Amino acid sequence: MLYVAIIVVVFLVLLISKCVIVVPEGNAFVIERLGRYDRTLPPGLHVIPPFTDRVAFRYSVLPREETISDQCVTLDNVPVRVTSVLRAQIRDARQAAYATANAADSIVTLVRTHQRQSIGQRSWDDLRQYPRELESAVVSAAAGPAGEMGVTILALDVKNLERVE
């Protein structure tokens, strides 16, 4: 009889631990019910059904910085190395979860692609004199696809732009 009581208590503790979820501040959890999107949990204490619902994705919704370093060729065939800092933030956890396999990597790839394309359309002298135009062109080109992934691009700062010999 004592063993049955111990087993029941252990089962209840495990059941309660699966039901109660604490979402930390600055995070959002995507909940799936039987494999389909159900809801997004904001920060706080939540109770979910134990066997039908599960936490499928966990995202930090705080702004994040990523350094991007790349080697490109300008319109006048000058090889350049550009180092920039990308600031982005997940705005919609549901879109970030289901639009792409990894939202953070996809945004970096997207910005890197648009940065290379923008550098390829400008001359070396134009890049050196007007780096802010490069930043705004990349952000405006990448903002639409990033928005479809649930991510907002906050800023792109070109930190270093040098000619490669």
C-alpha positions, 0 to 999 in steps of 0.5 A: 500500500505504501508503494502505491502511495509513493508511485501516485505522489511521484506521478502527481509531481511529474504531472504538475511539473509538466503543467506549470510553465514559467516564461522568463521576462523578455521571452515568448514560448510558442505552444503547440496542441497535438502538433499544431500552433495553439498560442504564444505565451507571454512572460509569466506563470502559465498552466497548460494541459500536460499531454496535449500541449507542449512548448515547441519553441522558445524565443528571446524577444529582446533586441539582439546584436550580431556582427557580420563580416564579409568580403565583397566586390564593388561596381568598379571591381575593388575588393572590400572587406566590410564589418557591420553590426546588425541589431534585430528583434523578434516581434512575432514568435509565431511567425519566427517559429514557422516561417523559417527553421532558424530565424536568427540565422535567416536574418543574418543571411538575408542582411548579408545578401542584401549588403553584398548586393548593395556594395556590388551596385556602388563604386569604392569612392561612393562607399567610402564617402556615404556609408550611411546610404549603404546602411539604409539601402540594406535595411530597407531592402531586408525589412520586408522579408524580415517582417514576414519572418516575424523579425524587425531590423532595428539598425545596421551600422557599418563599423569598418570598410576597408579595401583588400589588396 
